[in-house]
Amino acid sequence: MSATEIINELPKLSEAERRTVRQKLLELDARNDDVRLCNQSALEGAMMLDRMEEEDARSRKG
């Protein structure tokens, strides 16, 4: 089913059904935000680890 087909069917839904659809859309958006935040945190952690390893390597040479 395409997005256009879904959108065209929305007016046929009851208010309760539309509320359920809205809730599901909000859940999907929240999940995407959670994944984005997890990816960002993992990247920041990896970058910090890289800096620490570089500093450790420099201190061992000097």
PDB file of N, CA, C and O in Angstrom:
ATOM      1  N   MET A   1       0.858  -1.171   0.000  1.00  0.00           N
ATOM      2  CA  MET A   1       0.000   0.000   0.000  1.00  0.00           C
ATOM      3  C   MET A   1       0.906   1.237   0.000  1.00  0.00           C
ATOM      4  O   MET A   1       1.875   1.307   0.756  1.00  0.00           O
ATOM      5  N   SER A   2       0.588   2.177  -0.829  1.00  0.00           N
ATOM      6  CA  SER A   2       1.402   3.391  -0.928  1.00  0.00           C
ATOM      7  C   SER A   2       0.966   4.412   0.123  1.00  0.00           C
ATOM      8  O   SER A   2      -0.104   4.297   0.722  1.00  0.00           O
ATOM      9  N   ALA A   3       1.805   5.392   0.323  1.00  0.00           N
ATOM     10  CA  ALA A   3       1.481   6.464   1.267  1.00  0.00           C
ATOM     11  C   ALA A   3       0.232   7.211   0.805  1.00  0.00           C
ATOM     12  O   ALA A   3      -0.597   7.602   1.626  1.00  0.00           O
ATOM     13  N   THR A   4       0.097   7.408  -0.493  1.00  0.00           N
ATOM     14  CA  THR A   4      -1.077   8.098  -1.027  1.00  0.00           C
ATOM     15  C   THR A   4      -2.347   7.317  -0.717  1.00  0.00           C
ATOM     16  O   THR A   4      -3.369   7.901  -0.356  1.00  0.00           O
ATOM     17  N   GLU A   5      -2.281   6.012  -0.858  1.00  0.00           N
ATOM     18  CA  GLU A   5      -3.447   5.177  -0.556  1.00  0.00           C
ATOM     19  C   GLU A   5      -3.806   5.260   0.924  1.00  0.00           C
ATOM     20  O   GLU A   5      -4.981   5.341   1.283  1.00  0.00           O
ATOM     21  N   ILE A   6      -2.792   5.239   1.772  1.00  0.00           N
ATOM     22  CA  ILE A   6      -3.039   5.334   3.211  1.00  0.00           C
ATOM     23  C   ILE A   6      -3.669   6.679   3.543  1.00  0.00           C
ATOM     24  O   ILE A   6      -4.651   6.742   4.283  1.00  0.00           O
ATOM     25  N   ILE A   7      -3.113   7.744   3.003  1.00  0.00           N
ATOM     26  CA  ILE A   7      -3.631   9.095   3.263  1.00  0.00           C
ATOM     27  C   ILE A   7      -5.076   9.220   2.790  1.00  0.00           C
ATOM     28  O   ILE A   7      -5.898   9.842   3.464  1.00  0.00           O
ATOM     29  N   ASN A   8      -5.387   8.640   1.651  1.00  0.00           N
ATOM     30  CA  ASN A   8      -6.754   8.702   1.129  1.00  0.00           C
ATOM     31  C   ASN A   8      -7.745   7.930   1.997  1.00  0.00           C
ATOM     32  O   ASN A   8      -8.936   8.239   1.999  1.00  0.00           O
ATOM     33  N   GLU A   9      -7.266   6.935   2.726  1.00  0.00           N
ATOM     34  CA  GLU A   9      -8.139   6.139   3.590  1.00  0.00           C
ATOM     35  C   GLU A   9      -8.350   6.774   4.962  1.00  0.00           C
ATOM     36  O   GLU A   9      -9.311   6.431   5.649  1.00  0.00           O
ATOM     37  N   LEU A  10      -7.484   7.683   5.372  1.00  0.00           N
ATOM     38  CA  LEU A  10      -7.575   8.269   6.711  1.00  0.00           C
ATOM     39  C   LEU A  10      -8.929   8.903   7.022  1.00  0.00           C
ATOM     40  O   LEU A  10      -9.435   8.707   8.127  1.00  0.00           O
ATOM     41  N   PRO A  11      -9.540   9.652   6.103  1.00  0.00           N
ATOM     42  CA  PRO A  11     -10.850  10.245   6.430  1.00  0.00           C
ATOM     43  C   PRO A  11     -11.938   9.204   6.721  1.00  0.00           C
ATOM     44  O   PRO A  11     -12.941   9.527   7.357  1.00  0.00           O
ATOM     45  N   LYS A  12     -11.758   8.000   6.278  1.00  0.00           N
ATOM     46  CA  LYS A  12     -12.752   6.944   6.500  1.00  0.00           C
ATOM     47  C   LYS A  12     -12.642   6.326   7.897  1.00  0.00           C
ATOM     48  O   LYS A  12     -13.536   5.593   8.320  1.00  0.00           O
ATOM     49  N   LEU A  13     -11.563   6.614   8.608  1.00  0.00           N
ATOM     50  CA  LEU A  13     -11.349   6.034   9.932  1.00  0.00           C
ATOM     51  C   LEU A  13     -12.145   6.789  10.989  1.00  0.00           C
ATOM     52  O   LEU A  13     -12.442   7.975  10.842  1.00  0.00           O
ATOM     53  N   SER A  14     -12.478   6.081  12.046  1.00  0.00           N
ATOM     54  CA  SER A  14     -13.123   6.731  13.195  1.00  0.00           C
ATOM     55  C   SER A  14     -12.078   7.555  13.937  1.00  0.00           C
ATOM     56  O   SER A  14     -10.878   7.428  13.694  1.00  0.00           O
ATOM     57  N   GLU A  15     -12.552   8.396  14.840  1.00  0.00           N
ATOM     58  CA  GLU A  15     -11.618   9.200  15.625  1.00  0.00           C
ATOM     59  C   GLU A  15     -10.685   8.311  16.436  1.00  0.00           C
ATOM     60  O   GLU A  15      -9.493   8.599  16.546  1.00  0.00           O
ATOM     61  N   ALA A  16     -11.217   7.238  17.002  1.00  0.00           N
ATOM     62  CA  ALA A  16     -10.398   6.310  17.789  1.00  0.00           C
ATOM     63  C   ALA A  16      -9.336   5.647  16.912  1.00  0.00           C
ATOM     64  O   ALA A  16      -8.195   5.473  17.340  1.00  0.00           O
ATOM     65  N   GLU A  17      -9.704   5.287  15.709  1.00  0.00           N
ATOM     66  CA  GLU A  17      -8.743   4.664  14.794  1.00  0.00           C
ATOM     67  C   GLU A  17      -7.655   5.658  14.385  1.00  0.00           C
ATOM     68  O   GLU A  17      -6.481   5.300  14.292  1.00  0.00           O
ATOM     69  N   ARG A  18      -8.060   6.917  14.142  1.00  0.00           N
ATOM     70  CA  ARG A  18      -7.064   7.947  13.795  1.00  0.00           C
ATOM     71  C   ARG A  18      -6.125   8.198  14.972  1.00  0.00           C
ATOM     72  O   ARG A  18      -4.932   8.429  14.777  1.00  0.00           O
ATOM     73  N   ARG A  19      -6.656   8.155  16.187  1.00  0.00           N
ATOM     74  CA  ARG A  19      -5.831   8.324  17.385  1.00  0.00           C
ATOM     75  C   ARG A  19      -4.802   7.196  17.477  1.00  0.00           C
ATOM     76  O   ARG A  19      -3.647   7.432  17.833  1.00  0.00           O
ATOM     77  N   THR A  20      -5.219   5.990  17.161  1.00  0.00           N
ATOM     78  CA  THR A  20      -4.312   4.839  17.170  1.00  0.00           C
ATOM     79  C   THR A  20      -3.219   5.016  16.120  1.00  0.00           C
ATOM     80  O   THR A  20      -2.053   4.712  16.372  1.00  0.00           O
ATOM     81  N   VAL A  21      -3.599   5.508  14.949  1.00  0.00           N
ATOM     82  CA  VAL A  21      -2.620   5.754  13.879  1.00  0.00           C
ATOM     83  C   VAL A  21      -1.627   6.821  14.324  1.00  0.00           C
ATOM     84  O   VAL A  21      -0.421   6.664  14.137  1.00  0.00           O
ATOM     85  N   ARG A  22      -2.129   7.908  14.915  1.00  0.00           N
ATOM     86  CA  ARG A  22      -1.231   8.974  15.398  1.00  0.00           C
ATOM     87  C   ARG A  22      -0.254   8.425  16.431  1.00  0.00           C
ATOM     88  O   ARG A  22       0.936   8.737  16.391  1.00  0.00           O
ATOM     89  N   GLN A  23      -0.753   7.612  17.352  1.00  0.00           N
ATOM     90  CA  GLN A  23       0.102   7.044  18.393  1.00  0.00           C
ATOM     91  C   GLN A  23       1.196   6.192  17.777  1.00  0.00           C
ATOM     92  O   GLN A  23       2.352   6.262  18.194  1.00  0.00           O
ATOM     93  N   LYS A  24       0.838   5.388  16.787  1.00  0.00           N
ATOM     94  CA  LYS A  24       1.833   4.534  16.135  1.00  0.00           C
ATOM     95  C   LYS A  24       2.882   5.381  15.428  1.00  0.00           C
ATOM     96  O   LYS A  24       4.071   5.067  15.488  1.00  0.00           O
ATOM     97  N   LEU A  25       2.460   6.444  14.761  1.00  0.00           N
ATOM     98  CA  LEU A  25       3.419   7.334  14.089  1.00  0.00           C
ATOM     99  C   LEU A  25       4.366   7.974  15.099  1.00  0.00           C
ATOM    100  O   LEU A  25       5.563   8.095  14.839  1.00  0.00           O
ATOM    101  N   LEU A  26       3.837   8.380  16.240  1.00  0.00           N
ATOM    102  CA  LEU A  26       4.685   8.956  17.291  1.00  0.00           C
ATOM    103  C   LEU A  26       5.685   7.931  17.814  1.00  0.00           C
ATOM    104  O   LEU A  26       6.844   8.263  18.062  1.00  0.00           O
ATOM    105  N   GLU A  27       5.239   6.680  17.982  1.00  0.00           N
ATOM    106  CA  GLU A  27       6.142   5.622  18.436  1.00  0.00           C
ATOM    107  C   GLU A  27       7.274   5.395  17.438  1.00  0.00           C
ATOM    108  O   GLU A  27       8.431   5.224  17.823  1.00  0.00           O
ATOM    109  N   LEU A  28       6.929   5.396  16.164  1.00  0.00           N
ATOM    110  CA  LEU A  28       7.954   5.196  15.131  1.00  0.00           C
ATOM    111  C   LEU A  28       8.951   6.345  15.119  1.00  0.00           C
ATOM    112  O   LEU A  28      10.154   6.125  14.981  1.00  0.00           O
ATOM    113  N   ASP A  29       8.455   7.575  15.264  1.00  0.00           N
ATOM    114  CA  ASP A  29       9.352   8.728  15.314  1.00  0.00           C
ATOM    115  C   ASP A  29      10.259   8.657  16.528  1.00  0.00           C
ATOM    116  O   ASP A  29      11.448   8.956  16.423  1.00  0.00           O
ATOM    117  N   ALA A  30       9.726   8.270  17.674  1.00  0.00           N
ATOM    118  CA  ALA A  30      10.531   8.168  18.897  1.00  0.00           C
ATOM    119  C   ALA A  30      11.613   7.120  18.721  1.00  0.00           C
ATOM    120  O   ALA A  30      12.746   7.316  19.161  1.00  0.00           O
ATOM    121  N   ARG A  31      11.279   6.016  18.088  1.00  0.00           N
ATOM    122  CA  ARG A  31      12.261   4.953  17.868  1.00  0.00           C
ATOM    123  C   ARG A  31      13.394   5.471  16.979  1.00  0.00           C
ATOM    124  O   ARG A  31      14.563   5.180  17.228  1.00  0.00           O
ATOM    125  N   ASN A  32      13.049   6.233  15.949  1.00  0.00           N
ATOM    126  CA  ASN A  32      14.078   6.794  15.078  1.00  0.00           C
ATOM    127  C   ASN A  32      14.986   7.756  15.846  1.00  0.00           C
ATOM    128  O   ASN A  32      16.199   7.764  15.638  1.00  0.00           O
ATOM    129  N   ASP A  33      14.399   8.572  16.738  1.00  0.00           N
ATOM    130  CA  ASP A  33      15.196   9.480  17.558  1.00  0.00           C
ATOM    131  C   ASP A  33      16.111   8.698  18.492  1.00  0.00           C
ATOM    132  O   ASP A  33      17.265   9.076  18.693  1.00  0.00           O
ATOM    133  N   ASP A  34      15.596   7.602  19.066  1.00  0.00           N
ATOM    134  CA  ASP A  34      16.417   6.785  19.955  1.00  0.00           C
ATOM    135  C   ASP A  34      17.613   6.206  19.213  1.00  0.00           C
ATOM    136  O   ASP A  34      18.728   6.203  19.734  1.00  0.00           O
ATOM    137  N   VAL A  35      17.385   5.718  18.007  1.00  0.00           N
ATOM    138  CA  VAL A  35      18.475   5.152  17.208  1.00  0.00           C
ATOM    139  C   VAL A  35      19.489   6.233  16.871  1.00  0.00           C
ATOM    140  O   VAL A  35      20.697   6.006  16.950  1.00  0.00           O
ATOM    141  N   ARG A  36      18.999   7.409  16.494  1.00  0.00           N
ATOM    142  CA  ARG A  36      19.901   8.512  16.153  1.00  0.00           C
ATOM    143  C   ARG A  36      20.744   8.904  17.366  1.00  0.00           C
ATOM    144  O   ARG A  36      21.950   9.115  17.242  1.00  0.00           O
ATOM    145  N   LEU A  37      20.113   9.001  18.535  1.00  0.00           N
ATOM    146  CA  LEU A  37      20.846   9.370  19.741  1.00  0.00           C
ATOM    147  C   LEU A  37      21.854   8.297  20.131  1.00  0.00           C
ATOM    148  O   LEU A  37      22.961   8.616  20.564  1.00  0.00           O
ATOM    149  N   CYS A  38      21.484   7.037  19.983  1.00  0.00           N
ATOM    150  CA  CYS A  38      22.426   5.949  20.288  1.00  0.00           C
ATOM    151  C   CYS A  38      23.619   5.991  19.344  1.00  0.00           C
ATOM    152  O   CYS A  38      24.760   5.825  19.775  1.00  0.00           O
ATOM    153  N   ASN A  39      23.365   6.210  18.073  1.00  0.00           N
ATOM    154  CA  ASN A  39      24.455   6.289  17.107  1.00  0.00           C
ATOM    155  C   ASN A  39      25.376   7.460  17.418  1.00  0.00           C
ATOM    156  O   ASN A  39      26.598   7.341  17.335  1.00  0.00           O
ATOM    157  N   GLN A  40      24.781   8.589  17.776  1.00  0.00           N
ATOM    158  CA  GLN A  40      25.578   9.769  18.111  1.00  0.00           C
ATOM    159  C   GLN A  40      26.429   9.504  19.349  1.00  0.00           C
ATOM    160  O   GLN A  40      27.609   9.854  19.374  1.00  0.00           O
ATOM    161  N   SER A  41      25.849   8.898  20.363  1.00  0.00           N
ATOM    162  CA  SER A  41      26.594   8.592  21.583  1.00  0.00           C
ATOM    163  C   SER A  41      27.727   7.613  21.306  1.00  0.00           C
ATOM    164  O   SER A  41      28.827   7.771  21.835  1.00  0.00           O
ATOM    165  N   ALA A  42      27.466   6.604  20.483  1.00  0.00           N
ATOM    166  CA  ALA A  42      28.506   5.627  20.140  1.00  0.00           C
ATOM    167  C   ALA A  42      29.647   6.305  19.392  1.00  0.00           C
ATOM    168  O   ALA A  42      30.816   6.022  19.655  1.00  0.00           O
ATOM    169  N   LEU A  43      29.321   7.188  18.472  1.00  0.00           N
ATOM    170  CA  LEU A  43      30.353   7.902  17.715  1.00  0.00           C
ATOM    171  C   LEU A  43      31.188   8.776  18.646  1.00  0.00           C
ATOM    172  O   LEU A  43      32.415   8.785  18.553  1.00  0.00           O
ATOM    173  N   GLU A  44      30.538   9.502  19.535  1.00  0.00           N
ATOM    174  CA  GLU A  44      31.273  10.360  20.471  1.00  0.00           C
ATOM    175  C   GLU A  44      32.178   9.530  21.373  1.00  0.00           C
ATOM    176  O   GLU A  44      33.310   9.924  21.653  1.00  0.00           O
ATOM    177  N   GLY A  45      31.681   8.383  21.828  1.00  0.00           N
ATOM    178  CA  GLY A  45      32.494   7.511  22.668  1.00  0.00           C
ATOM    179  C   GLY A  45      33.705   6.975  21.924  1.00  0.00           C
ATOM    180  O   GLY A  45      34.802   6.914  22.479  1.00  0.00           O
ATOM    181  N   ALA A  46      33.509   6.588  20.669  1.00  0.00           N
ATOM    182  CA  ALA A  46      34.614   6.078  19.862  1.00  0.00           C
ATOM    183  C   ALA A  46      35.643   7.172  19.607  1.00  0.00           C
ATOM    184  O   ALA A  46      36.845   6.909  19.642  1.00  0.00           O
ATOM    185  N   MET A  47      35.190   8.383  19.354  1.00  0.00           N
ATOM    186  CA  MET A  47      36.116   9.499  19.126  1.00  0.00           C
ATOM    187  C   MET A  47      36.912   9.798  20.396  1.00  0.00           C
ATOM    188  O   MET A  47      38.107  10.082  20.317  1.00  0.00           O
ATOM    189  N   MET A  48      36.275   9.738  21.553  1.00  0.00           N
ATOM    190  CA  MET A  48      36.974   9.967  22.812  1.00  0.00           C
ATOM    191  C   MET A  48      38.020   8.880  23.047  1.00  0.00           C
ATOM    192  O   MET A  48      39.137   9.173  23.475  1.00  0.00           O
ATOM    193  N   LEU A  49      37.663   7.631  22.770  1.00  0.00           N
ATOM    194  CA  LEU A  49      38.610   6.530  22.908  1.00  0.00           C
ATOM    195  C   LEU A  49      39.800   6.714  21.969  1.00  0.00           C
ATOM    196  O   LEU A  49      40.942   6.477  22.363  1.00  0.00           O
ATOM    197  N   ASP A  50      39.537   7.136  20.725  1.00  0.00           N
ATOM    198  CA  ASP A  50      40.624   7.401  19.780  1.00  0.00           C
ATOM    199  C   ASP A  50      41.573   8.470  20.321  1.00  0.00           C
ATOM    200  O   ASP A  50      42.792   8.323  20.228  1.00  0.00           O
ATOM    201  N   ARG A  51      41.018   9.548  20.886  1.00  0.00           N
ATOM    202  CA  ARG A  51      41.863  10.623  21.441  1.00  0.00           C
ATOM    203  C   ARG A  51      42.703  10.102  22.604  1.00  0.00           C
ATOM    204  O   ARG A  51      43.888  10.414  22.720  1.00  0.00           O
ATOM    205  N   MET A  52      42.071   9.303  23.463  1.00  0.00           N
ATOM    206  CA  MET A  52      42.801   8.758  24.607  1.00  0.00           C
ATOM    207  C   MET A  52      43.931   7.833  24.156  1.00  0.00           C
ATOM    208  O   MET A  52      45.021   7.864  24.726  1.00  0.00           O
ATOM    209  N   GLU A  53      43.680   7.020  23.144  1.00  0.00           N
ATOM    210  CA  GLU A  53      44.715   6.124  22.631  1.00  0.00           C
ATOM    211  C   GLU A  53      45.854   6.919  21.992  1.00  0.00           C
ATOM    212  O   GLU A  53      47.021   6.561  22.153  1.00  0.00           O
ATOM    213  N   GLU A  54      45.531   7.984  21.273  1.00  0.00           N
ATOM    214  CA  GLU A  54      46.565   8.834  20.669  1.00  0.00           C
ATOM    215  C   GLU A  54      47.412   9.498  21.757  1.00  0.00           C
ATOM    216  O   GLU A  54      48.638   9.533  21.652  1.00  0.00           O
ATOM    217  N   GLU A  55      46.759  10.026  22.806  1.00  0.00           N
ATOM    218  CA  GLU A  55      47.487  10.652  23.896  1.00  0.00           C
ATOM    219  C   GLU A  55      48.386   9.638  24.594  1.00  0.00           C
ATOM    220  O   GLU A  55      49.521   9.962  24.944  1.00  0.00           O
ATOM    221  N   ASP A  56      47.904   8.431  24.800  1.00  0.00           N
ATOM    222  CA  ASP A  56      48.693   7.375  25.447  1.00  0.00           C
ATOM    223  C   ASP A  56      49.910   7.024  24.586  1.00  0.00           C
ATOM    224  O   ASP A  56      51.014   6.855  25.104  1.00  0.00           O
ATOM    225  N   ALA A  57      49.705   6.916  23.273  1.00  0.00           N
ATOM    226  CA  ALA A  57      50.815   6.587  22.372  1.00  0.00           C
ATOM    227  C   ALA A  57      51.856   7.701  22.393  1.00  0.00           C
ATOM    228  O   ALA A  57      53.053   7.417  22.379  1.00  0.00           O
ATOM    229  N   ARG A  58      51.427   8.964  22.427  1.00  0.00           N
ATOM    230  CA  ARG A  58      52.374  10.096  22.468  1.00  0.00           C
ATOM    231  C   ARG A  58      53.151  10.100  23.773  1.00  0.00           C
ATOM    232  O   ARG A  58      54.350  10.377  23.789  1.00  0.00           O
ATOM    233  N   SER A  59      52.463   9.793  24.870  1.00  0.00           N
ATOM    234  CA  SER A  59      53.150   9.842  26.177  1.00  0.00           C
ATOM    235  C   SER A  59      54.166   8.696  26.294  1.00  0.00           C
ATOM    236  O   SER A  59      55.162   8.835  27.003  1.00  0.00           O
ATOM    237  N   ARG A  60      53.937   7.606  25.634  1.00  0.00           N
ATOM    238  CA  ARG A  60      54.888   6.477  25.676  1.00  0.00           C
ATOM    239  C   ARG A  60      56.128   6.767  24.836  1.00  0.00           C
ATOM    240  O   ARG A  60      57.208   6.255  25.129  1.00  0.00           O
ATOM    241  N   LYS A  61      55.980   7.583  23.793  1.00  0.00           N
ATOM    242  CA  LYS A  61      57.131   7.924  22.929  1.00  0.00           C
ATOM    243  C   LYS A  61      58.012   8.961  23.599  1.00  0.00           C
ATOM    244  O   LYS A  61      59.227   8.977  23.403  1.00  0.00           O
ATOM    245  N   GLY A  62      57.403   9.819  24.382  1.00  0.00           N
ATOM    246  CA  GLY A  62      58.139  10.945  24.940  1.00  0.00           C
ATOM    247  C   GLY A  62      58.664  10.690  26.270  1.00  0.00           C
ATOM    248  O   GLY A  62      59.307  11.560  26.857  1.00  0.00           O
TER     249      GLY A  62
END
